[in-house]
Amino acid sequence: MQFAFLGPLTIKSGSSTLSCSGPRNRSLIAALLLDANRTVSIDRLIDVAWDHPPETARQQVQNRIGRLRALLGRTPGQGIRSTGGGYLLEVREEQVDGLRFRRLCAEAEQARRLGELDRAAERLHSGLDLWQGSAFQDIDSLTLRGDAIGWEEARLNAVESLVDVEFSRHRHNSIMIDLHHWVQRYPYHEGLHCRLAEALHARSRTGEALHVLQQLSARLTRELGIDACAAVQSLQRHLGRKPDLDEPAQVPGAVRRASPGTMRVRRSSLPAVPTA
């Protein structure tokens, strides 16, 4: 059995996709996955399934969990089981994409601390490849939206870490396509825009680099009513000045030292969590 929630909620048994119909059933599975291998109280499950619970909510949760238990089946060490105060979904780490993502990010961070940048990059690439959309993107539950945003923040942290690692490895070119994708996904993230501009400038595409920063500055002013941060403005000035043929192509030291994570990230740079 394989579970995925870094995108649409899917459950697979071998090559077959199991049908978990009904928004409340899907919300219940999502809640159990979020706290995999830990007890989820019935009160929590009620809040997840209903914005305004009916009087029969507790009985309905019990009935729905019974049907979900039958859908998933029961093998030793797997499946949904009752506990003292609720229900628990027993799974192994490799069965859930979110758990694998979290482990890969932890391994990447450990590798970075040890100076093993190749290993860190491989782990981060593998973790980000697990994403097939926004977290819980087809789950319509107000209670779970905060959890979904937390997973999106973890994804952004992984993106920032990967960019830092790849720039440390001087692999600007290899991450160029990803940077183009990420600045579209996080349109107000100044650090990622600066990194894309640096990468373009390193490939003698300074006009495109300036265009990226000019678009960012205009968007921040037009949509958020604020100016770009000092590092963005400094990089714009540097790229816009007449080049000295005797001077090697460089970016300002303040920008080179500023990783995406240390520059301003607008809260609105995180994508909205779609509802089903």
N, C-alpha and C positions, 0 to 999 in steps of 0.2 A: 504494500500500500504506500502510495506517495501523495503528499499533501503540498499544495502550493497556495500562497496568499500574497506573494510579491507580484501582484497583478490580479487577474480574475481568480476567484477561489476555484480550485480544481482538485479533484480526488481521483486518483488512478489506481487501478488494481491490475498489475501487469500492463498489457497494452490497451486495456479498456478504461474508459472514463466513466466513473459512476455518476449517476444523475442525482443531485441533491437539490430538488426543486423546492420552491417556496422561499421568499425572502427571510422569514423567521427561522426556518431550518438552517439556512445558510449563515445567518447571524449567530446561531447557537454553535455551529461548527467553528466559525471564526473565533468566537470567544474561548472555546476549548483549545484551539490551536495557539492562541496568544499566550495561554498559561499551560502549555503542554506539560504533562507529567506533574501537574499541580492541581489541587482541588479548586474548582470554580463553584462558588455558592449558588444556590437556586435563586437567591435575590439578585445576584449579579446577572444571571442568565435571563431573568425576567426583565431587568433594565435594558439588556442588550436587545431583546426581542420586541419590546413594546415601549413606545414613548409614553403612552398612557395605558398601563396594564389593566386588563379586565379582572373581575373578581376571580375568574377561573384560571388566571395566569399560571399559578403554581401547578395545577393539574395538567394544564396544556403543556408546560415545559416537560413534565414527567412523561407524558404521552409522546411528545416529539422526540425526546431523548431515546425512548424505547425504540422508535422507528429508525432513528439514526444508528443506534447500536446494531440493529438487524442489518442495516445497509452496509455498515463497515465490517460486520462479521466479528468473530472473536478468535484470536489465536493467542497462544501464551505470550504475555508481556505486551500485548497490543489491544487496542479497542477502547471503548468507553466503559468505565465501571463506576458504580455508585460508591460514594464515601460517606462519612458521617454527616457532612454538611452540604453535599452537592455531588458533582460529577467530575471525573478526571479522565482525560484522554491520554492513554499510554502509547507513546511512540518512541522510536529511536531517532537520534539526531539526524541521521542521514535520510529519514523519511520526510522531513519538513524543510522546504526551501529557506524559510526564515531562520531556522536554527542553523542551517549550514552557512548562510550568509553571516550570521553573528560569529560563528566559530572562525570563518575565514578572515574576518576583519580583526579578530583578536590575534590570530596567528600573524597577520600582516603587521600589526602594531608591535608584537614581540620581535619580529624580524627587523623592523626599522630600528628598534632600540639596540639591536645587536649589530647594526650596520649591514645587514644582509638585504640590500635593496632589490636585487633580482628576485629573491624569494618574496619579499613584501609586494612587489609589483604583480607577481604571478597570482598571489592570494587575492589581491584586490580586484584584479581583472576577473578572476573566477567568481568572486562574490558578486560583482556588479553584473556579470553575465546571467545571474539567476533571475534578475528582474525582468518581468514581461509586461510591465505597466506600472500603475500606482498601487501602493499597498491596499489590499482589500477594496479594489476599485469598483467592484460590483456589489458591495455590501451596503445596504441602506439601513444604517443604525447610527443614530446620533451619539449613543454612548461609546461606540467604537471609533468615532472620528478622531478623537484625541489620540487613541492608540495608533491609528493609521498615520497621523502626522508625526508621531514619534518615530515610526519606521522610516518615513520619508526623510526625517532629519538624519537618521543613521545612514541612509543612502547618500545624502549630501556630504556627510563627514567622510564617507569612503571615497567619494569623488575627489574631494579636496586632498585627501591623503595620497591618492593615486597620482594626482597632478604634481604634488610636491615630490613624490618619489621619482616620477618620470623626468622631471626637470633636473633633479639631482643626478640622474643617470645620463643627462644630456640627450634625452630621447624626445626632443620637441616634435620632430616629424611624425613619430609613431603615434602620437596622441592627438595630432591635429584634427582628424575627423571627429574624435570623441569630444574635443573642446568645442567644435562647431555645434555639436548636438547639445552639449551641456549648457552653453550660453543661451540656447533657445529654450531649454527647459527651465533655467534659472535666469530670467531676463534682467534681474536687478542685482545679480551677484557681481560685484566689482572685481573681486579677485580673479574669478574665472575669465572675465573679459580681458583683464590685464595679461593673464597668461596666454590667451589666444593671440592678443596683439604682439606679445613678445615672440611667440612662435612664428607668426607671420613675418615679423621684422627679421628674424634670424634667417628666413628663407628669401630675403630681399623683396618681400611683398609689403613694403612699408605703407603704401597707399591703402591697401586693404586693412592693415593694422589700424591706421588712423580712422578709417571708416567705422571699424568696430567700436572704437572708443567714442567717436562722435555720436554714433547711434545710441550708445549707452547713456552718454551725458544728456542727450535730447530726451530720451525716454524717462530718465530720472526726474528731469525738470517738468516734463509734460504730465507724467502720470503720478508722480509722488510729490512734486513741488519742492524738490531739494536739489542741491548741487552735487556733482560727483566728488568723491573724497580726494584728498590731497595727492595720494599716490596716482590716481587716474589722471588728474590734471598734470602732474609732473611728467608722466609718461607721454601724454599728448604733446606737451611742449617739446619734449626731447625728440619725438618722432617727427614733429612738424618743422624742426629747424633744418636749415640747409646742411646737407652732409659734408663732412670734411674727408676727402678721399684718403688722407694720410692717417685718419683715425679709425681704429677698428670699431665695428658695429657693436654698441653696448646699450644697455638700458640703464637708467639711473639706479644707483646703489640701493636707495630706499625701496624701489619697486622690486629689485632682484631679491631683496631680503624678505619681502612681504609675501607670505604664502597666501593662497586663497582663503584659508581659515582665519588668518589674522586681519584680513581686510573686511570692510563692512559687508554684511550679508543682510539684505532686507528681509523682514519676515514674509513679505509678499512674494519673495523669490521662490518659496516653496509652492509647488502646484496645488491647486485646490483638490481636495479628495472627491472624486466623482461619486455620485450616488447611483444606485441601480435604477 
